[in-house]
């Protein structure tokens, strides 16, 4: 299986915080870098696995501990 690459740019918020934003997913690193140049984005290309498989296997906030791949803890509709 080929590694996909994400074009990621860092956005600086008016509050002073930063947030990384994925602007696209590409089939190869050269394709990702070419897209960054074409879009005139000051971003970096990272393997997608870094985004979908956390290194420390933590469960993101909002997901349950059991079968967390398929369940989200959402507030009830009112």
N, CA, C and O atoms as a Tinker XYZ file with bonds, in Angstrom:
   312  protein
     1  N      0.840000   -1.176000    0.000000    73     2
     2  CA     0.000000    0.000000    0.000000    64     1     3
     3  C      0.891000    1.246000    0.000000    63     2     4     5
     4  O      1.851000    1.329000    0.766000    81     3
     5  N      0.569000    2.199000   -0.851000    73     3     6
     6  CA     1.335000    3.440000   -0.927000    64     5     7
     7  C      0.970000    4.374000    0.212000    63     6     8     9
     8  O     -0.163000    4.375000    0.693000    81     7
     9  N      1.925000    5.154000    0.631000    73     7    10
    10  CA     1.691000    6.141000    1.676000    64     9    11
    11  C      1.092000    7.390000    1.055000    63    10    12    13
    12  O      1.620000    7.917000    0.075000    81    11
    13  N     -0.006000    7.865000    1.620000    73    11    14
    14  CA    -0.609000    9.124000    1.199000    64    13    15
    15  C      0.042000   10.257000    1.975000    63    14    16    17
    16  O      0.526000   10.054000    3.089000    81    15
    17  N      0.055000   11.446000    1.390000    73    15    18
    18  CA     0.638000   12.606000    2.049000    64    17    19
    19  C     -0.389000   13.718000    2.178000    63    18    20    21
    20  O     -1.165000   13.976000    1.258000    81    19
    21  N     -0.384000   14.373000    3.331000    73    19    22
    22  CA    -1.289000   15.487000    3.607000    64    21    23
    23  C     -0.515000   16.796000    3.527000    63    22    24    25
    24  O      0.576000   16.925000    4.081000    81    23
    25  N     -1.101000   17.763000    2.828000    73    23    26
    26  CA    -0.536000   19.112000    2.793000    64    25    27
    27  C     -1.117000   19.859000    3.987000    63    26    28    29
    28  O     -2.329000   20.059000    4.073000    81    27
    29  N     -0.254000   20.265000    4.898000    73    27    30
    30  CA    -0.678000   20.877000    6.156000    64    29    31
    31  C     -0.107000   22.282000    6.246000    63    30    32    33
    32  O      1.089000   22.496000    6.052000    81    31
    33  N     -0.986000   23.240000    6.545000    73    31    34
    34  CA    -0.499000   24.597000    6.786000    64    33    35
    35  C     -0.910000   25.012000    8.186000    63    34    36    37
    36  O     -1.950000   24.589000    8.691000    81    35
    37  N     -0.095000   25.832000    8.803000    73    35    38
    38  CA    -0.369000   26.323000   10.147000    64    37    39
    39  C     -1.056000   27.670000   10.046000    63    38    40    41
    40  O     -0.569000   28.587000    9.384000    81    39
    41  N     -2.207000   27.777000   10.720000    73    39    42
    42  CA    -2.987000   29.010000   10.732000    64    41    43
    43  C     -2.797000   29.669000   12.092000    63    42    44    45
    44  O     -2.919000   29.017000   13.129000    81    43
    45  N     -2.499000   30.953000   12.081000    73    43    46
    46  CA    -2.343000   31.709000   13.320000    64    45    47
    47  C     -3.635000   32.463000   13.590000    63    46    48    49
    48  O     -4.044000   33.307000   12.793000    81    47
    49  N     -4.280000   32.159000   14.712000    73    47    50
    50  CA    -5.550000   32.778000   15.079000    64    49    51
    51  C     -5.312000   34.125000   15.743000    63    50    52    53
    52  O     -4.225000   34.388000   16.257000    81    51
    53  N     -6.328000   34.974000   15.730000    73    51    54
    54  CA    -6.191000   36.295000   16.346000    64    53    55
    55  C     -5.989000   36.206000   17.853000    63    54    56    57
    56  O     -5.527000   37.161000   18.477000    81    55
    57  N     -6.334000   35.059000   18.439000    73    55    58
    58  CA    -6.135000   34.863000   19.876000    64    57    59
    59  C     -4.678000   34.541000   20.204000    63    58    60    61
    60  O     -4.295000   34.474000   21.372000    81    59
    61  N     -3.869000   34.343000   19.159000    73    59    62
    62  CA    -2.472000   33.997000   19.371000    64    61    63
    63  C     -2.206000   32.507000   19.276000    63    62    64    65
    64  O     -1.051000   32.083000   19.237000    81    63
    65  N     -3.271000   31.706000   19.237000    73    63    66
    66  CA    -3.115000   30.259000   19.119000    64    65    67
    67  C     -2.811000   29.886000   17.674000    63    66    68    69
    68  O     -3.047000   30.663000   16.748000    81    67
    69  N     -2.286000   28.684000   17.507000    73    67    70
    70  CA    -2.056000   28.158000   16.160000    64    69    71
    71  C     -2.874000   26.895000   15.970000    63    70    72    73
    72  O     -3.178000   26.184000   16.928000    81    71
    73  N     -3.225000   26.627000   14.723000    73    71    74
    74  CA    -3.955000   25.408000   14.404000    64    73    75
    75  C     -3.448000   24.884000   13.068000    63    74    76    77
    76  O     -3.338000   25.636000   12.099000    81    75
    77  N     -3.143000   23.597000   13.019000    73    75    78
    78  CA    -2.721000   22.971000   11.769000    64    77    79
    79  C     -3.959000   22.562000   10.985000    63    78    80    81
    80  O     -4.878000   21.953000   11.533000    81    79
    81  N     -3.977000   22.902000    9.690000    73    79    82
    82  CA    -5.117000   22.621000    8.827000    64    81    83
    83  C     -4.641000   21.785000    7.645000    63    82    84    85
    84  O     -3.680000   22.148000    6.966000    81    83
    85  N     -5.317000   20.668000    7.404000    73    83    86
    86  CA    -5.013000   19.839000    6.237000    64    85    87
    87  C     -5.753000   20.435000    5.053000    63    86    88    89
    88  O     -6.979000   20.536000    5.068000    81    87
    89  N     -5.006000   20.831000    4.022000    73    87    90
    90  CA    -5.628000   21.447000    2.852000    64    89    91
    91  C     -5.839000   20.457000    1.717000    63    90    92    93
    92  O     -6.565000   20.752000    0.769000    81    91
    93  N     -5.215000   19.287000    1.801000    73    91    94
    94  CA    -5.400000   18.275000    0.768000    64    93    95
    95  C     -4.631000   17.008000    1.067000    63    94    96    97
    96  O     -3.680000   17.004000    1.849000    81    95
    97  N     -5.065000   15.919000    0.423000    73    95    98
    98  CA    -4.418000   14.617000    0.550000    64    97    99
    99  C     -3.942000   14.210000   -0.844000    63    98   100   101
   100  O     -4.693000   14.322000   -1.813000    81    99
   101  N     -2.701000   13.738000   -0.946000    73    99   102
   102  CA    -2.097000   13.440000   -2.243000    64   101   103
   103  C     -1.475000   12.052000   -2.243000    63   102   104   105
   104  O     -1.129000   11.514000   -1.191000    81   103
   105  N     -1.336000   11.480000   -3.432000    73   103   106
   106  CA    -0.835000   10.112000   -3.590000    64   105   107
   107  C      0.655000    9.959000   -3.336000    63   106   108   109
   108  O      1.119000    8.853000   -3.058000    81   107
   109  N      1.413000   11.040000   -3.424000    73   107   110
   110  CA     2.859000   10.957000   -3.204000    64   109   111
   111  C      3.364000   12.279000   -2.636000    63   110   112   113
   112  O      2.692000   13.307000   -2.724000    81   111
   113  N      4.558000   12.232000   -2.053000    73   111   114
   114  CA     5.145000   13.447000   -1.496000    64   113   115
   115  C      5.463000   14.478000   -2.588000    63   114   116   117
   116  O      5.209000   15.665000   -2.387000    81   115
   117  N      6.013000   14.056000   -3.742000    73   115   118
   118  CA     6.260000   15.049000   -4.801000    64   117   119
   119  C      4.972000   15.723000   -5.295000    63   118   120   121
   120  O      4.963000   16.919000   -5.587000    81   119
   121  N      3.886000   14.943000   -5.384000    73   119   122
   122  CA     2.597000   15.509000   -5.794000    64   121   123
   123  C      2.108000   16.525000   -4.757000    63   122   124   125
   124  O      1.564000   17.571000   -5.112000    81   123
   125  N      2.304000   16.212000   -3.490000    73   123   126
   126  CA     1.911000   17.110000   -2.399000    64   125   127
   127  C      2.714000   18.407000   -2.458000    63   126   128   129
   128  O      2.156000   19.498000   -2.336000    81   127
   129  N      4.022000   18.282000   -2.644000    73   127   130
   130  CA     4.878000   19.475000   -2.714000    64   129   131
   131  C      4.548000   20.326000   -3.937000    63   130   132   133
   132  O      4.591000   21.554000   -3.869000    81   131
   133  N      4.220000   19.677000   -5.054000    73   131   134
   134  CA     3.829000   20.411000   -6.262000    64   133   135
   135  C      2.527000   21.174000   -6.024000    63   134   136   137
   136  O      2.372000   22.299000   -6.501000    81   135
   137  N      1.591000   20.570000   -5.288000    73   135   138
   138  CA     0.325000   21.235000   -4.971000    64   137   139
   139  C      0.565000   22.452000   -4.087000    63   138   140   141
   140  O     -0.090000   23.480000   -4.260000    81   139
   141  N      1.492000   22.349000   -3.147000    73   139   142
   142  CA     1.813000   23.485000   -2.274000    64   141   143
   143  C      2.347000   24.651000   -3.095000    63   142   144   145
   144  O      1.991000   25.803000   -2.849000    81   143
   145  N      3.199000   24.352000   -4.065000    73   143   146
   146  CA     3.755000   25.408000   -4.923000    64   145   147
   147  C      2.659000   26.001000   -5.802000    63   146   148   149
   148  O      2.559000   27.221000   -5.939000    81   147
   149  N      1.835000   25.135000   -6.396000    73   147   150
   150  CA     0.755000   25.593000   -7.275000    64   149   151
   151  C     -0.248000   26.475000   -6.526000    63   150   152   153
   152  O     -0.714000   27.485000   -7.053000    81   151
   153  N     -0.574000   26.082000   -5.293000    73   151   154
   154  CA    -1.548000   26.825000   -4.489000    64   153   155
   155  C     -0.916000   27.998000   -3.744000    63   154   156   157
   156  O     -1.611000   28.783000   -3.099000    81   155
   157  N      0.407000   28.109000   -3.839000    73   155   158
   158  CA     1.149000   29.152000   -3.127000    64   157   159
   159  C      0.854000   29.104000   -1.627000    63   158   160   161
   160  O      0.570000   30.116000   -0.986000    81   159
   161  N      0.934000   27.872000   -1.098000    73   159   162
   162  CA     0.681000   27.617000    0.318000    64   161   163
   163  C      2.015000   27.369000    1.007000    63   162   164   165
   164  O      2.813000   26.552000    0.547000    81   163
   165  N      2.256000   28.066000    2.099000    73   163   166
   166  CA     3.458000   27.818000    2.898000    64   165   167
   167  C      3.134000   26.690000    3.868000    63   166   168   169
   168  O      2.952000   26.915000    5.065000    81   167
   169  N      3.064000   25.477000    3.335000    73   167   170
   170  CA     2.724000   24.322000    4.149000    64   169   171
   171  C      3.777000   23.246000    4.018000    63   170   172   173
   172  O      4.758000   23.393000    3.289000    81   171
   173  N      3.555000   22.158000    4.741000    73   171   174
   174  CA     4.469000   21.022000    4.711000    64   173   175
   175  C      3.686000   19.763000    4.391000    63   174   176   177
   176  O      2.482000   19.688000    4.638000    81   175
   177  N      4.372000   18.781000    3.841000    73   175   178
   178  CA     3.755000   17.505000    3.506000    64   177   179
   179  C      4.156000   16.457000    4.542000    63   178   180   181
   180  O      5.337000   16.262000    4.827000    81   179
   181  N      3.148000   15.789000    5.097000    73   179   182
   182  CA     3.379000   14.759000    6.107000    64   181   183
   183  C      2.658000   13.483000    5.704000    63   182   184   185
   184  O      1.606000   13.551000    5.067000    81   183
   185  N      3.201000   12.307000    6.062000    73   183   186
   186  CA     2.473000   11.059000    5.814000    64   185   187
   187  C      1.139000   11.078000    6.566000    63   186   188   189
   188  O      1.082000   11.487000    7.726000    81   187
   189  N      0.079000   10.639000    5.907000    73   187   190
   190  CA    -1.262000   10.662000    6.502000    64   189   191
   191  C     -1.327000    9.811000    7.762000    63   190   192   193
   192  O     -2.102000   10.122000    8.666000    81   191
   193  N     -0.533000    8.746000    7.846000    73   191   194
   194  CA    -0.567000    7.876000    9.024000    64   193   195
   195  C     -0.328000    8.642000   10.315000    63   194   196   197
   196  O     -0.812000    8.234000   11.371000    81   195
   197  N      0.409000    9.746000   10.251000    73   195   198
   198  CA     0.671000   10.534000   11.458000    64   197   199
   199  C     -0.603000   11.192000   11.977000    63   198   200   201
   200  O     -0.689000   11.552000   13.151000    81   199
   201  N     -1.590000   11.349000   11.098000    73   199   202
   202  CA    -2.834000   11.987000   11.512000    64   201   203
   203  C     -3.884000   10.987000   11.949000    63   202   204   205
   204  O     -4.704000   11.294000   12.815000    81   203
   205  N     -3.878000    9.795000   11.370000    73   203   206
   206  CA    -4.936000    8.848000   11.685000    64   205   207
   207  C     -4.535000    7.810000   12.724000    63   206   208   209
   208  O     -5.400000    7.124000   13.268000    81   207
   209  N     -3.254000    7.679000   13.009000    73   207   210
   210  CA    -2.774000    6.757000   14.038000    64   209   211
   211  C     -1.914000    7.517000   15.025000    63   210   212   213
   212  O     -0.714000    7.681000   14.805000    81   211
   213  N     -2.514000    7.986000   16.119000    73   211   214
   214  CA    -1.705000    8.706000   17.104000    64   213   215
   215  C     -0.576000    7.822000   17.631000    63   214   216   217
   216  O     -0.750000    6.618000   17.820000    81   215
   217  N      0.564000    8.431000   17.860000    73   215   218
   218  CA     1.746000    7.702000   18.310000    64   217   219
   219  C      1.511000    7.024000   19.653000    63   218   220   221
   220  O      1.943000    5.889000   19.853000    81   219
   221  N      0.840000    7.697000   20.568000    73   219   222
   222  CA     0.669000    7.153000   21.911000    64   221   223
   223  C     -0.665000    6.442000   22.102000    63   222   224   225
   224  O     -1.018000    6.088000   23.227000    81   223
   225  N     -1.418000    6.226000   21.013000    73   223   226
   226  CA    -2.685000    5.494000   21.051000    64   225   227
   227  C     -3.711000    6.109000   21.996000    63   226   228   229
   228  O     -4.564000    5.387000   22.514000    81   227
   229  N     -3.658000    7.412000   22.238000    73   227   230
   230  CA    -4.670000    8.068000   23.059000    64   229   231
   231  C     -5.978000    8.138000   22.289000    63   230   232   233
   232  O     -5.983000    8.204000   21.060000    81   231
   233  N     -7.080000    8.122000   23.014000    73   231   234
   234  CA    -8.394000    8.253000   22.399000    64   233   235
   235  C     -8.764000    9.732000   22.414000    63   234   236   237
   236  O     -8.767000   10.351000   23.478000    81   235
   237  N     -9.078000   10.316000   21.245000    73   235   238
   238  CA    -9.419000   11.735000   21.203000    64   237   239
   239  C    -10.652000   12.056000   22.035000    63   238   240   241
   240  O    -11.526000   11.207000   22.211000    81   239
   241  N    -10.723000   13.275000   22.545000    73   239   242
   242  CA   -11.888000   13.716000   23.312000    64   241   243
   243  C    -13.130000   13.564000   22.444000    63   242   244   245
   244  O    -13.091000   13.829000   21.242000    81   243
   245  N    -14.225000   13.138000   23.051000    73   243   246
   246  CA   -15.470000   12.974000   22.322000    64   245   247
   247  C    -15.713000   11.552000   21.853000    63   246   248   249
   248  O    -16.797000   11.245000   21.357000    81   247
   249  N    -14.725000   10.677000   22.000000    73   247   250
   250  CA   -14.900000    9.282000   21.616000    64   249   251
   251  C    -14.946000    8.427000   22.868000    63   250   252   253
   252  O    -14.298000    8.737000   23.868000    81   251
   253  N    -15.718000    7.343000   22.807000    73   251   254
   254  CA   -15.811000    6.462000   23.964000    64   253   255
   255  C    -14.619000    5.530000   24.008000    63   254   256   257
   256  O    -13.928000    5.365000   23.003000    81   255
   257  N    -14.366000    4.923000   25.144000    73   255   258
   258  CA   -13.253000    4.001000   25.288000    64   257   259
   259  C    -13.516000    2.653000   24.651000    63   258   260   261
   260  O    -12.578000    1.974000   24.234000    81   259
   261  N    -14.784000    2.251000   24.567000    73   259   262
   262  CA   -15.103000    0.960000   23.971000    64   261   263
   263  C    -15.468000    1.140000   22.504000    63   262   264   265
   264  O    -16.339000    1.943000   22.166000    81   263
   265  N    -14.817000    0.411000   21.660000    73   263   266
   266  CA   -15.068000    0.460000   20.216000    64   265   267
   267  C    -15.039000    1.899000   19.715000    63   266   268   269
   268  O    -15.937000    2.318000   18.984000    81   267
   269  N    -14.024000    2.652000   20.097000    73   267   270
   270  CA   -13.979000    4.080000   19.801000    64   269   271
   271  C    -13.875000    4.405000   18.319000    63   270   272   273
   272  O    -14.021000    5.567000   17.940000    81   271
   273  N    -13.625000    3.408000   17.466000    73   271   274
   274  CA   -13.537000    3.695000   16.039000    64   273   275
   275  C    -14.903000    4.094000   15.475000    63   274   276   277
   276  O    -14.971000    4.873000   14.524000    81   275
   277  N    -15.975000    3.577000   16.044000    73   275   278
   278  CA   -17.292000    3.766000   15.452000    64   277   279
   279  C    -18.258000    4.579000   16.300000    63   278   280   281
   280  O    -19.366000    4.858000   15.841000    81   279
   281  N    -17.896000    4.966000   17.501000    73   279   282
   282  CA   -18.840000    5.647000   18.379000    64   281   283
   283  C    -18.353000    7.042000   18.725000    63   282   284   285
   284  O    -17.178000    7.250000   19.025000    81   283
   285  N    -19.259000    7.974000   18.681000    73   283   286
   286  CA   -18.965000    9.344000   19.097000    64   285   287
   287  C    -19.915000    9.688000   20.236000    63   286   288   289
   288  O    -21.067000    9.255000   20.228000    81   287
   289  N    -19.459000   10.444000   21.198000    73   287   290
   290  CA   -20.308000   10.925000   22.279000    64   289   291
   291  C    -20.838000   12.289000   21.865000    63   290   292   293
   292  O    -20.144000   13.297000   21.997000    81   291
   293  N    -22.039000   12.318000   21.377000    73   291   294
   294  CA   -22.636000   13.572000   20.943000    64   293   295
   295  C    -23.738000   13.966000   21.906000    63   294   296   297
   296  O    -24.407000   13.093000   22.458000    81   295
   297  N    -23.945000   15.259000   22.122000    73   295   298
   298  CA   -25.031000   15.682000   22.996000    64   297   299
   299  C    -26.372000   15.370000   22.344000    63   298   300   301
   300  O    -26.471000   15.374000   21.117000    81   299
   301  N    -27.415000   15.096000   23.145000    73   299   302
   302  CA   -28.728000   14.792000   22.568000    64   301   303
   303  C    -29.301000   16.013000   21.858000    63   302   304   305
   304  O    -29.060000   17.152000   22.259000    81   303
   305  N    -30.061000   15.756000   20.798000    73   303   306
   306  CA   -30.727000   16.845000   20.082000    64   305   307
   307  C    -31.856000   17.401000   20.929000    63   306   308   309
   308  O    -32.530000   16.652000   21.637000    81   307
   309  N    -32.065000   18.689000   20.863000    73   307   310
   310  CA   -33.149000   19.306000   21.647000    64   309   311
   311  C    -34.192000   19.887000   20.741000    63   310   312
   312  O    -35.180000   20.447000   21.215000    81   311
